[in-house]
Amino acid sequence: MIYEICGRTNNRRKKIFCGNLGDGFIFFKNNVGKISYEKFPTYICPMKRQEEQRGALPEPTKSELEILQVLWQNGPATVRFVNDTLNEQRREVNYSSTLKLMQIMLDKGLLMRDIEGKNHVYRPAEQQEITQARVLRGLASIAFGGSSASLALRALGSGNTSPEELEQIKQLIQQIENQKDKQPD
């Protein structure tokens, strides 16, 4: 486990990087880059590495889905790019709100972050289809009693389906029927 260690020195809070605990002592790298081995009052905030995050990801909120949509459409991007795109396409959003939400998404495991110099570049942690399937399963179980058919019928009955989309749906139904015909009883 990696820890972010914060301590008090000279009655001022000082953030210390890359700490590990051992017998009440702390190994840390200070702001100057020197490695020290000291003991002083601290509080410890566990931070999971992205590789250590296991298990099912939480279902994203509406705002989180908007951010994910920007990243799926445009690829890995900075907070500034995501914020500008949201302001152009969706609604007016403050930069600080976008930054905070993306940091929360990183903590939840919905996003991954690469640090390139001073830039923090974010990317979705999973493919669009996987997230969409999870959201649909959640919606079907909550709003449609677990019935995927009821969900699909309601979506199709909304009147917003284009002829191209209807053709894709017909092809999907045909594929599903063909797969069922090939399965042995």
Buried (B, 14 or more C-beta within 10 A) or exposed (E): EEBBBBBEEEEEEBEBEEBEEEEEEBBBEBEEEEEEEEEEEBEBEEEEEEEEBEEEBEBBBEBBBBBBBBBBEEEBBBBEBBBBBBBEEEEEBEEEEBBEBBBBBBEBBBBBBEEEEEEBBBEBBBEEEEBEEBBBBEBBEEEBEEEEEEBBEEEEEEEEEEEEEEEEBEEEEEEEEEEEEEEEE
